[in-house]
Amino acid sequence: MTTPKTTDARKFYATKDFTDAGTERSFEYGKEVDVDEGTALNYEAAGLVSTQKPAAEKATA
């Protein structure tokens, strides 16, 4: 009997505007990041994405 592969359905959102230097893909603050989970976890470790959707507007100083 084979156990079905489970997938992590977490969504990741950009915490700031950034461009991935390796792929040259750009991501916008607050938008969902459409990448594979491994890439999303790397972005999360770098502080570029979060599983919590940020506020609609960037804070202004």
DOTI-855747 format. One line per 8 residues: number of its first residue (from 1); their letters; for each residue x, y, z of N, C-alpha, C, O. Coordinates in pm, whole numbers, m for minus. Example, Ala and Ser with C-alpha at 12.3 -4.5 7.8 and 13.67 -1.06 7.14 Angstrom:
# DOTI-855747
1	as	1319 m569 780 1230 m450 780 1320 m330 780 1424 m332 846 ~ 1285 m225 708 1367 m106 714 1290 3 787 1341 114 804
***
This chain:
# DOTI-855747
1	mttpkttd	83 m118 0 0 0 0 88 125 0 182 136 80 ~ 59 218 m88 137 340 m100 65 454 m29 m55 474 m45 ~ 141 528 49 85 645 117 86 761 20 189 791 m40 ~ m28 829 2 m29 942 m90 61 1055 m40 70 1080 80 ~ 125 1119 m133 212 1231 m99 127 1348 m51 30 1387 m116 ~ 164 1403 63 92 1520 112 164 1645 65 287 1648 54 ~ 87 1747 37 147 1872 m6 114 1980 96 9 1978 159 ~ 205 2071 111 187 2182 203 120 2294 126 179 2351 34
9	arkfyatk	m2 2327 162 m80 2425 87 m63 2567 140 m145 2654 112 ~ 44 2590 217 65 2725 269 87 2822 155 145 2788 52 ~ 39 2942 176 61 3048 78 165 3142 135 169 3168 255 ~ 250 3193 47 354 3286 87 331 3419 17 292 3423 m99 ~ 355 3529 90 335 3663 38 464 3742 50 537 3729 149 ~ 494 3823 m50 615 3905 m49 605 4010 61 504 4079 73 ~ 710 4021 140 713 4120 248 774 4252 200 773 4351 273 ~ 826 4252 78 877 4373 14 894 4344 m134 891 4228 m175
17	dftdagte	910 4447 m214 938 4429 m356 1079 4371 m368 1173 4422 m306 ~ 1095 4266 m448 1229 4212 m470 1236 4135 m601 1133 4094 m656 ~ 1357 4117 m650 1384 4038 m770 1480 3927 m732 1583 3953 m670 ~ 1447 3805 m770 1535 3691 m748 1651 3703 m846 1630 3702 m967 ~ 1773 3715 m794 1891 3734 m880 1916 3615 m971 1965 3632 m1083 ~ 1882 3494 m926 1906 3375 m1006 1809 3358 m1122 1849 3321 m1232 ~ 1681 3386 m1096 1579 3365 m1199 1535 3494 m1265 1470 3493 m1370 ~ 1572 3608 m1203 1533 3741 m1249 1381 3762 m1245 1329 3851 m1312
25	rsfeygke	1311 3681 m1164 1167 3702 m1144 1148 3810 m1040 1219 3814 m940 ~ 1051 3898 m1063 1021 4006 m970 895 3975 m892 802 3912 m944 ~ 892 4020 m767 778 3998 m680 741 4131 m615 829 4211 m582 ~ 611 4153 m598 562 4279 m541 515 4259 m399 459 4155 m364 ~ 538 4360 m316 495 4360 m177 347 4323 m166 263 4379 m236 ~ 318 4229 m76 180 4192 m47 117 4094 m143 8 4043 m116 ~ 182 4066 m254 126 3972 m353 170 3830 m320 277 3808 m264 ~ 84 3734 m356 119 3594 m335 236 3558 m426 241 3596 m543
33	vdvdegta	330 3483 m370 450 3442 m442 425 3302 m499 403 3207 m424 ~ 429 3290 m631 401 3163 m698 532 3093 m735 581 3103 m847 ~ 586 3021 m637 710 2944 m656 693 2810 m585 598 2791 m508 ~ 786 2717 m611 778 2588 m542 809 2608 m393 867 2710 m354 ~ 771 2512 m312 783 2527 m167 928 2545 m123 955 2624 m32 ~ 1022 2474 m185 1163 2489 m147 1213 2631 m167 1283 2686 m83 ~ 1176 2690 m279 1215 2828 m308 1147 2922 m209 1210 3015 m158 ~ 1019 2898 m181 946 2982 m86 1011 2976 52 1021 3077 121
41	lnyeaagl	1054 2858 94 1119 2845 225 1252 2919 227 1288 2977 330 ~ 1325 2919 116 1449 2996 108 1419 3146 118 1488 3219 189 ~ 1316 3191 46 1276 3331 54 1234 3367 196 1267 3475 246 ~ 1162 3275 262 1116 3300 398 1236 3315 492 1237 3403 578 ~ 1336 3228 477 1456 3236 561 1530 3368 541 1594 3418 633 ~ 1522 3423 420 1587 3550 389 1501 3670 428 1544 3784 415 ~ 1379 3644 476 1291 3753 517 1218 3821 402 1167 3931 418 ~ 1213 3755 287 1150 3814 168 1002 3781 156 927 3854 92
49	vstqkpaa	960 3670 219 820 3630 215 775 3587 354 857 3560 442 ~ 644 3582 371 584 3539 497 454 3465 465 395 3485 359 ~ 411 3381 557 284 3313 538 168 3403 580 53 3371 553 ~ 198 3514 645 95 3609 684 87 3718 580 187 3781 546 ~ m33 3740 528 m50 3842 427 m29 3979 490 m96 4013 588 ~ 63 4059 435 88 4193 492 m25 4289 463 m114 4261 382 ~ m22 4401 530 m123 4505 509 m124 4545 362 m23 4530 293 ~ m235 4596 316 m252 4630 174 m152 4735 127 m106 4730 13
57	ekata	m117 4828 212 m26 4935 174 101 4928 255 99 4888 372 ~ 213 4967 194 338 4976 267 330 5092 364 267 5194 336 ~ 394 5076 476 399 5185 573 490 5294 517 595 5265 459 ~ 450 5418 535 534 5528 488 599 5595 607 539 5608 714 ~ 722 5638 587 796 5701 697 780 5851 696 836 5919 782
***
